[in-house]
Amino acid sequence: MTHSVKLTFKPENRTVYVLPGTPVVEAAARAGITVETPCGGQGSCGKCRVEVLQGAAEPTAEEKRMISAEELKKGIRLACQSRISKSTIIHIPLESRFSAQKILTTGMETRKEIHPSVEKFYRELPSPTLGKSKADLEIIRQAFPQSFKADIHIIRQLPEVLKKSDFKVTCVFSDGELISVENGDTAKDSFGISLDLGTTTMVATLLDLNSGKDLAISTKMNPQVIYGDDVISRINFCLNNKKGLDELHYRTIEAINEMVEELAQVAKINPKNIYKLTAVGNSTMQHLLLKISPENLGSIPFSLAVKEGVEVKAKSVGIQINPQGCLCVFPNIAGFVGGDTVSVILAAGTYRNDEIQLIVDIGTNGEIILGNRERLLTASTAAGPAFEGARISSGMRASTGAVEKVVVGEDVEVNVVGNVLPFGICGTALIDAVAGLLRVGIIDETGKICSQKELKGKVSDKLLRRVVENESSRDFLLVEKEGTRSKRPIFITQKDVREVQLAKAAIAAGMKILMKELGISEEEISEILLAGAFGNFIRRNHAKQIGLIPDVVSPKIRFIGNAASSGAKLALLSRRLEKEMGDISKNAEYIELSTRPDFQEEFVEAMRFGKQSG
């Protein structure tokens, strides 16, 4: 019989018992501590460092590669690689913990059309008599001219509800189905939830279906992040673990129910009066929400199990709203262009516009939308995780301790989220830094960090001393070790610059291909809309300077925030717009960039930063 071993986490002094062989990252999750694993636990990023104070295991090959021999002797290990074999005490530093990042809850301000698919009607029904005996369901049918269906669970409740209410009831209908019969007049209590199910964050909004008013907002980090930061890591987890799909689905539903409870408490309503939850996310997140295997999304041809929108009883997936309430999941467009993109298009109104819009949602995958009412093109480009902090030497999310803004002048100034000593740098600051270094000439058009010899006399002495010469490359010192929380310096390395080039080139090339396909030039784009949390916080001029977005006049560039959430609200409040999301999915064209022979040419061209202006 295998005995559990004791594991204690500092500084909380939190103790759990695990079986020998359990990875530290999994044991930490059981203790309620989430460790950063940007690489999905592959041991390739080195950002889940922990200090084993007692009971350190022998270092793995990955740990020897990522951690210096001196640090290994001190007990430094990678939480995703090190496994528990005996009683162990571990300290998890703040910089290795997954802390709440800045979650964008606001989106586009759009005019709401209030005609939801959920409707409530109060009726004082005639009670049956001996001479005019009628069935309970028949009495309700005669009170409403439209035909409707009724689930057996509702029919079973009718005798008791009608008797207790003296036949004075409120009937709740959803898309031609009687989903609830309630005692008395509850017509004013009609609520729904819109959910933006992101890979990293979740945003749920409680809405009054009668007025369209937002009543409460709940935000969470997606609990699936402990299995990896990106969708490929989640797909691999499903493939490599027998109960992987069950685990990811359960984690999602558990988080949604916590948000439902929080929203109901804040708004002081009964969750049973929540009749619909409209959810949007990328294709993988929507598959996991519905407990559909995302296996096909992990390999060519990246096919979907379902493209159309899916509407099911919320209780069938474990969501705790009204027992007969429904979960409505947006339709997808293609393997990596999901319901969240459909939602953005719905919110922006691109499919109804005469003028041409370019919409970009920048993340690990960059979703690109270009067109108008005549033709609408979409694409997904593998931008890589650079802008979200992964594969960047000191990269992290936009959470407490992240450098979020960099100003390059005679010297360097930084702003830090939470006004604390920095742990690392997030994507917006990375763009600031590269743009600033391009402007002053420390980075050239090819992306090379120039040598001190090349720069002497051309930049200030303060900037010059920040250029650090290594054997194989050059780095730029952003924050000295004395000014950081970890007492390790924060650099912009040559490799970091290359990662930025790869990411921005993928997105820029994708835009060029769509413009070529539509037969337009940059000048014909009426406006550029930047969607999502990352897009909302970047500086327009810096994004243009590095070539991430077309070099158009700044007034043409507009931030639309969490437009996916905005679209989910619109569909929740309007059955017409809910139908239109299906039309968007059917009519939007998907351009597979990897099959385009000209994509590689555009990508190589976009790798250069081009001539920079001051």
C-alpha positions in Angstrom: 0.0 0.0 0.0 1.4 3.4 -1.0 1.4 6.0 1.8 0.8 9.7 1.3 3.6 12.1 2.1 3.3 15.5 3.8 4.0 18.7 1.8 4.1 22.2 3.4 4.0 25.4 1.5 5.6 28.6 2.8 4.9 31.3 3.7 1.3 30.2 4.3 2.3 27.1 6.3 -0.4 25.3 4.2 -0.1 21.5 4.3 -1.4 18.8 2.0 -0.8 15.1 1.7 0.0 13.7 -1.7 1.1 10.4 -3.3 4.8 10.0 -4.1 5.5 11.2 -7.6 3.0 14.1 -7.5 4.4 17.1 -9.4 4.9 20.2 -7.2 2.6 22.3 -9.4 -0.3 19.8 -8.9 0.3 19.6 -5.2 0.3 23.4 -5.0 -3.1 23.5 -6.8 -4.5 21.2 -4.2 -3.3 23.6 -1.5 -5.1 26.5 -3.3 -1.9 28.0 -4.7 -1.7 28.5 -8.5 1.8 28.5 -10.0 2.6 30.2 -13.2 3.2 27.7 -16.0 3.3 29.7 -19.3 4.8 26.7 -21.2 2.0 24.3 -20.0 4.3 22.4 -17.7 6.9 21.4 -20.4 9.8 22.8 -18.4 10.8 25.1 -21.3 10.1 28.6 -19.8 11.7 28.3 -16.3 9.1 30.6 -14.8 7.7 28.2 -12.2 10.7 28.4 -9.9 10.2 27.4 -6.3 12.6 27.0 -3.4 12.6 23.5 -1.8 13.7 24.1 1.9 13.5 20.5 2.8 13.3 17.2 0.9 14.5 18.5 -2.5 14.3 15.8 -5.3 17.2 15.2 -7.7 17.0 17.8 -10.5 15.6 16.7 -13.9 17.4 17.3 -17.2 15.1 20.2 -17.9 15.9 21.7 -14.5 19.6 21.4 -15.1 19.2 23.1 -18.4 17.0 26.0 -17.0 18.6 26.5 -13.5 22.3 27.2 -12.7 24.2 24.6 -10.7 24.6 27.1 -7.8 20.8 27.6 -7.6 20.1 23.9 -7.8 22.3 23.4 -4.8 20.2 26.0 -2.9 17.1 23.9 -3.7 15.7 25.9 -6.6 13.5 23.7 -8.7 10.8 24.0 -11.4 7.3 23.3 -10.0 6.2 21.6 -13.2 9.2 19.2 -13.2 10.0 18.4 -9.6 8.1 15.6 -8.0 7.4 14.8 -4.4 9.1 11.7 -3.0 9.2 12.4 0.8 8.1 14.9 3.4 8.9 18.3 1.8 8.8 22.0 2.7 8.6 24.4 -0.3 8.6 28.2 -0.5 6.8 29.6 -3.5 8.0 33.1 -4.3 5.5 35.8 -5.5 7.0 36.0 -8.9 6.2 32.3 -9.5 2.6 32.6 -8.4 -0.3 33.2 -10.8 -1.8 36.5 -9.6 -4.9 38.2 -10.9 -4.1 40.2 -14.0 -5.9 43.3 -15.1 -9.2 41.9 -16.5 -11.0 44.0 -19.0 -14.7 44.0 -18.3 -15.9 46.9 -20.4 -16.5 46.7 -24.1 -18.2 48.7 -26.9 -21.0 51.1 -26.0 -23.7 49.9 -28.3 -27.4 50.5 -28.5 -29.2 47.6 -26.9 -32.2 46.0 -28.6 -34.4 44.5 -25.9 -36.4 41.6 -27.2 -35.0 38.5 -25.5 -35.9 35.0 -26.3 -36.9 34.6 -22.6 -40.4 36.1 -21.9 -42.5 36.1 -18.7 -46.3 36.6 -18.5 -48.5 36.8 -15.4 -51.9 35.2 -15.8 -54.9 34.7 -13.5 -56.1 31.4 -14.9 -59.6 29.9 -14.6 -59.7 27.1 -12.1 -61.4 23.9 -13.2 -64.8 23.0 -12.0 -66.8 19.7 -11.9 -68.8 20.8 -14.9 -65.8 22.2 -16.8 -62.9 20.0 -15.9 -59.7 20.6 -17.9 -56.1 19.4 -17.6 -53.6 21.8 -16.0 -51.5 22.1 -19.2 -54.6 22.6 -21.3 -55.6 25.6 -19.0 -52.2 27.2 -19.6 -52.3 26.5 -23.4 -55.7 28.3 -23.6 -54.2 31.4 -21.9 -51.6 31.8 -24.7 -52.4 31.9 -28.4 -49.0 30.7 -29.5 -48.2 27.0 -29.5 -45.4 25.8 -27.2 -43.8 22.6 -25.9 -43.5 21.6 -22.3 -40.9 19.4 -20.7 -42.1 16.5 -18.5 -40.3 18.1 -15.5 -42.6 21.2 -15.9 -45.7 19.1 -16.3 -45.0 17.2 -13.1 -44.9 20.5 -11.2 -48.1 22.0 -12.5 -50.6 20.4 -10.0 -48.8 21.7 -7.0 -47.9 25.1 -8.4 -51.4 25.9 -9.6 -53.0 24.7 -6.4 -50.7 26.7 -4.2 -51.0 29.9 -6.3 -54.8 29.6 -6.7 -54.1 29.5 -10.4 -52.4 33.0 -10.3 -49.1 32.2 -12.0 -46.3 33.6 -14.1 -45.4 31.5 -17.1 -41.8 31.7 -18.5 -41.2 30.9 -22.1 -37.9 30.5 -24.0 -37.9 30.0 -27.7 -41.3 28.3 -27.9 -40.9 26.2 -24.7 -42.6 26.6 -21.4 -39.6 26.4 -19.0 -41.2 27.5 -15.7 -44.5 28.2 -14.0 -44.1 30.3 -10.9 -46.4 31.2 -8.0 -47.8 34.7 -8.2 -46.6 37.7 -10.3 -42.8 37.3 -10.9 -42.8 38.9 -14.3 -40.4 41.7 -13.2 -37.8 39.1 -12.1 -36.3 38.0 -15.4 -32.5 37.8 -15.6 -29.8 36.4 -17.9 -26.0 36.1 -17.8 -23.5 36.9 -20.6 -20.2 35.0 -20.2 -16.9 35.8 -22.0 -15.0 32.5 -21.4 -11.4 33.5 -22.2 -8.4 31.2 -22.2 -7.0 33.2 -19.3 -9.8 35.2 -17.9 -13.6 34.9 -17.4 -16.1 37.9 -17.3 -19.7 37.3 -16.4 -22.4 40.0 -16.5 -25.9 39.7 -15.0 -28.5 41.5 -17.0 -32.1 42.4 -16.4 -33.9 41.0 -19.4 -36.8 43.4 -19.1 -34.7 46.6 -19.1 -31.4 45.5 -20.5 -29.6 47.0 -17.6 -26.3 45.5 -16.3 -26.8 44.6 -12.7 -23.5 43.0 -11.6 -20.2 41.9 -13.0 -18.0 39.0 -11.8 -14.5 38.3 -13.0 -12.2 35.3 -12.5 -9.0 33.8 -13.8 -9.8 30.8 -15.8 -9.0 27.9 -13.5 -7.7 25.8 -16.4 -4.5 27.9 -16.5 -2.8 25.5 -14.1 -2.8 23.1 -17.1 -1.1 25.6 -19.4 -1.5 29.2 -20.6 -2.6 28.4 -24.2 -5.2 26.2 -25.9 -2.6 23.8 -27.3 -1.6 23.0 -23.7 -5.2 22.3 -22.8 -5.8 20.2 -25.8 -2.6 18.2 -25.0 -3.8 17.7 -21.4 -7.0 16.2 -22.8 -5.0 13.9 -25.1 -2.5 12.8 -22.5 -4.8 12.3 -19.5 -7.6 9.7 -19.4 -9.8 12.1 -17.5 -8.3 15.3 -18.8 -11.5 16.5 -20.6 -13.6 15.8 -17.5 -11.1 17.8 -15.3 -11.0 20.8 -17.6 -14.8 20.8 -18.0 -15.4 20.4 -14.3 -13.1 23.3 -13.5 -14.9 25.5 -15.9 -18.4 24.7 -14.6 -17.3 25.0 -11.0 -15.9 28.5 -11.7 -19.1 29.5 -13.6 -21.3 28.4 -10.7 -19.2 30.5 -8.3 -19.7 33.5 -10.6 -23.5 32.8 -10.8 -23.7 32.7 -7.0 -21.6 35.9 -6.7 -23.8 37.8 -9.2 -27.0 36.7 -7.5 -25.7 37.8 -4.1 -24.5 41.2 -5.4 -27.8 41.9 -7.2 -29.9 40.3 -4.4 -31.8 38.0 -6.7 -32.7 34.3 -6.7 -30.6 32.3 -9.1 -33.7 30.5 -10.1 -34.8 33.7 -11.8 -31.8 33.5 -14.1 -33.2 31.8 -17.2 -30.4 32.0 -19.8 -26.6 32.1 -20.0 -25.0 33.1 -23.2 -21.4 32.1 -23.6 -18.6 33.0 -26.0 -15.0 31.9 -26.2 -12.5 30.5 -28.7 -13.3 27.2 -30.3 -11.3 25.2 -27.7 -12.9 26.9 -24.7 -16.4 26.4 -26.2 -15.7 22.7 -26.8 -14.4 22.2 -23.2 -17.5 24.1 -21.8 -19.7 21.6 -23.6 -17.5 18.7 -22.7 -16.7 18.0 -26.3 -13.2 16.6 -27.0 -11.0 19.3 -28.6 -8.7 16.5 -30.0 -9.3 17.4 -33.7 -8.3 21.1 -33.0 -4.8 19.9 -32.0 -3.8 18.6 -35.4 -4.3 19.3 -39.1 -6.8 20.0 -40.5 -7.9 21.6 -37.1 -11.6 20.6 -37.6 -14.5 21.5 -35.3 -16.8 19.0 -33.7 -19.6 21.6 -34.1 -19.6 24.9 -36.0 -23.2 26.0 -35.4 -24.4 27.5 -32.2 -25.4 25.1 -29.4 -28.3 25.5 -27.0 -28.7 23.0 -24.2 -30.4 22.9 -20.8 -27.9 24.5 -18.4 -28.4 21.7 -15.9 -27.2 19.2 -18.5 -23.7 20.6 -18.1 -24.1 21.4 -14.3 -24.7 25.1 -14.5 -26.8 26.2 -11.5 -29.4 28.7 -12.8 -33.1 28.0 -13.3 -33.5 24.2 -13.6 -35.0 24.6 -17.1 -32.8 27.5 -18.0 -30.6 27.2 -21.1 -27.0 27.6 -22.0 -26.5 29.2 -25.4 -23.0 28.8 -26.9 -22.1 31.0 -29.9 -21.3 29.4 -33.3 -17.7 29.2 -34.5 -16.3 30.2 -37.9 -13.3 27.8 -38.1 -10.9 25.8 -36.0 -9.1 28.8 -34.5 -11.7 31.4 -35.2 -14.4 30.8 -32.6 -17.5 32.2 -31.1 -15.7 35.1 -29.5 -14.8 36.4 -33.0 -18.4 36.1 -34.1 -19.3 38.1 -31.0 -16.8 40.8 -31.8 -18.2 41.1 -35.3 -21.8 41.3 -33.9 -20.8 44.0 -31.5 -18.8 46.0 -34.0 -21.6 45.7 -36.6 -19.0 45.0 -39.3 -21.4 42.8 -41.2 -23.8 45.7 -41.6 -21.4 48.5 -42.5 -20.7 50.0 -45.9 -17.2 51.1 -45.0 -14.4 48.6 -44.5 -13.2 47.8 -41.0 -10.1 46.0 -39.8 -10.5 44.4 -36.4 -7.6 42.8 -34.6 -7.7 40.8 -31.4 -4.1 40.2 -30.3 -3.3 37.2 -28.2 -1.4 33.9 -28.5 -3.5 33.6 -31.7 -4.2 36.8 -33.4 -7.7 36.9 -34.8 -8.1 39.2 -37.8 -11.3 40.4 -39.3 -11.5 42.6 -42.5 -14.5 43.6 -44.6 -18.0 45.1 -44.6 -21.5 44.0 -45.5 -20.5 42.9 -48.9 -17.7 40.5 -47.9 -16.2 39.6 -44.6 -12.9 37.8 -44.2 -11.4 36.3 -41.1 -8.1 34.7 -40.3 -6.1 33.4 -37.3 -2.4 33.7 -37.1 -0.1 32.0 -34.6 1.4 35.1 -33.1 2.9 33.1 -30.3 2.7 34.0 -26.6 5.2 36.8 -26.7 2.7 39.5 -26.0 1.3 37.6 -23.1 4.7 37.2 -21.4 5.6 33.6 -22.4 8.9 32.9 -24.1 10.1 36.4 -23.0 13.1 36.3 -20.6 11.4 38.3 -17.9 7.9 38.1 -19.3 4.7 37.9 -17.3 1.0 38.8 -17.5 -0.3 42.3 -16.7 -0.7 41.5 -13.1 0.8 43.1 -9.9 4.5 43.6 -10.3 4.5 43.7 -14.1 6.2 46.6 -15.8 3.3 47.9 -17.9 4.8 51.0 -19.5 8.3 52.0 -20.6 9.4 55.5 -21.7 12.8 55.7 -23.4 14.4 59.2 -23.3 17.8 60.2 -21.9 17.3 57.2 -19.7 14.5 54.7 -19.0 11.4 55.2 -16.9 8.9 52.4 -16.1 5.5 52.1 -14.6 4.6 49.0 -12.6 1.1 47.4 -12.0 0.3 47.9 -8.4 3.0 50.4 -7.8 5.4 47.8 -6.3 8.9 46.6 -7.1 8.7 44.8 -10.5 8.9 41.0 -11.1 9.0 41.2 -14.9 7.5 42.9 -18.0 4.2 42.4 -19.7 3.3 42.7 -23.4 2.3 46.3 -23.6 5.6 47.4 -22.0 7.5 45.1 -24.3 6.1 47.0 -27.3 6.9 50.3 -25.6 10.5 49.2 -25.0 11.1 47.9 -28.5 9.5 51.0 -30.1 11.5 53.3 -27.8 14.8 51.5 -28.5 14.0 51.6 -32.3 13.4 55.3 -32.1 16.7 56.1 -30.4 18.6 53.6 -32.6 19.7 51.0 -30.0 17.7 48.5 -32.1 18.2 48.7 -35.9 15.8 47.8 -38.7 16.7 44.2 -38.7 16.0 43.9 -34.9 19.6 43.7 -33.9 20.6 45.3 -30.6 23.6 47.4 -31.6 26.9 47.3 -29.7 28.2 50.0 -27.4 30.9 50.8 -30.0 28.2 51.4 -32.7 26.1 53.5 -30.3 28.8 55.6 -28.7 28.1 59.3 -29.3 24.7 58.6 -30.7 22.8 57.9 -27.5 23.1 59.2 -24.0 25.6 57.7 -21.6 22.8 56.5 -19.4 21.3 54.5 -22.2 24.7 53.3 -23.4 25.6 51.7 -20.1 22.3 49.7 -20.3 23.6 47.9 -23.4 25.2 44.7 -22.0 27.6 42.7 -24.2 27.4 38.9 -23.9 29.5 36.2 -25.6 26.7 35.4 -28.1 24.4 38.3 -28.0 23.6 41.8 -26.5 20.9 42.6 -24.0 19.3 45.9 -22.8 19.1 46.4 -19.0 15.6 47.6 -18.3 15.6 47.5 -14.4 18.7 46.8 -12.3 18.6 44.0 -9.8 18.4 46.4 -6.8 15.1 47.7 -8.2 13.3 44.3 -8.6 11.5 42.1 -6.2 13.5 39.0 -7.1 16.8 40.9 -6.9 17.4 39.6 -10.5 17.8 42.2 -13.2 15.1 42.6 -15.9 16.5 42.6 -19.4 15.2 43.1 -22.9 17.3 40.4 -24.5 18.1 39.9 -28.2 16.0 36.8 -28.1 13.1 38.8 -26.7 13.3 41.3 -29.6 13.3 38.3 -32.0 10.1 37.0 -30.3 8.5 40.4 -30.8 9.5 40.4 -34.5 8.0 36.9 -35.0 4.7 37.8 -33.3 4.2 41.1 -35.0 5.3 39.7 -38.4 2.7 36.9 -38.1 -0.1 39.5 -37.4 1.1 42.0 -40.0 1.4 39.3 -42.7 -2.1 38.1 -41.9 -3.4 41.6 -42.4 -1.6 42.0 -45.7 -3.0 38.7 -47.0 -6.6 39.7 -46.1 -6.2 43.1 -47.7 -4.8 41.4 -50.8 -7.7 38.9 -50.9 -10.2 41.7 -50.6 -8.3 43.8 -53.2 -7.8 46.9 -51.0 -5.0 49.1 -49.8 -4.4 50.4 -46.2 -5.9 53.7 -47.3 -9.3 52.1 -48.0 -9.7 50.9 -44.4 -12.1 53.3 -42.7 -11.0 52.3 -39.2 -8.9 49.8 -37.2 -10.5 48.4 -34.1 -8.3 46.8 -31.4 -10.2 44.3 -29.4 -9.4 42.4 -26.2 -7.5 43.3 -23.0 -4.1 43.5 -24.7 -5.3 45.6 -27.6 -7.0 48.0 -25.1 -3.8 48.8 -23.3 -1.2 49.1 -26.0 0.0 52.6 -27.2 -1.2 53.2 -30.8 1.9 55.0 -31.9 4.2 52.3 -30.6 2.1 49.6 -32.2 2.4 51.4 -35.5 6.1 52.1 -35.0 7.1 48.4 -34.7 4.7 47.5 -37.6 2.1 45.6 -35.5 -0.7 47.5 -37.1 -0.9 49.6 -40.4 0.6 53.0 -40.2 -2.7 55.0 -40.5 -3.5 58.2 -38.8 -4.2 57.6 -35.1 -7.8 58.9 -35.1 -8.6 55.9 -37.4 -7.5 53.5 -34.6 -10.1 52.8 -32.0 -10.1 50.6 -28.9 -13.2 48.5 -28.5 -12.3 46.8 -25.2 -14.0 43.5 -24.4 -16.1 43.4 -27.5 -16.7 39.7 -27.2 -18.5 40.4 -23.9 -20.5 43.2 -25.6 -21.6 40.8 -28.4 -22.7 38.2 -25.9 -24.9 40.8 -24.1 -26.5 41.9 -27.4 -27.4 38.3 -28.3 -28.8 37.6 -24.8 -31.1 40.6 -25.0 -32.3 40.2 -28.6 -33.5 37.1 -30.3 -33.0 38.8 -33.7 -29.4 39.5 -33.0 -29.0 35.9 -31.6 -30.1 34.7 -35.0 -27.7 37.1 -36.8 -24.8 35.5 -35.0 -25.6 32.3 -36.9 -25.7 34.3 -40.1 -22.3 35.8 -39.3 -20.8 32.3 -38.8 -22.2 31.1 -42.1 -21.3 34.1 -44.2 -17.8 35.0 -42.8 -15.1 33.6 -45.0 -12.1 31.9 -43.3 -8.7 32.3 -45.0 -6.3 29.6 -44.1 -3.0 31.5 -44.1 -0.8 28.4 -43.9 -2.0 27.3 -47.4 -1.2 30.7 -49.0 2.1 30.6 -50.9 2.4 34.4 -50.4 2.1 34.3 -46.6 5.7 33.4 -46.1 6.8 36.2 -48.4 4.7 38.7 -46.4 6.0 37.2 -43.1 9.6 37.6 -44.1 9.0 41.2 -45.2 7.2 42.0 -42.0 10.1 40.8 -39.9 11.9 44.0 -40.6 11.0 47.0 -38.4 11.5 49.4 -41.3 12.6 52.9 -41.2 11.7 54.5 -37.9 10.7 58.2 -37.4 11.4 60.1 -34.3 
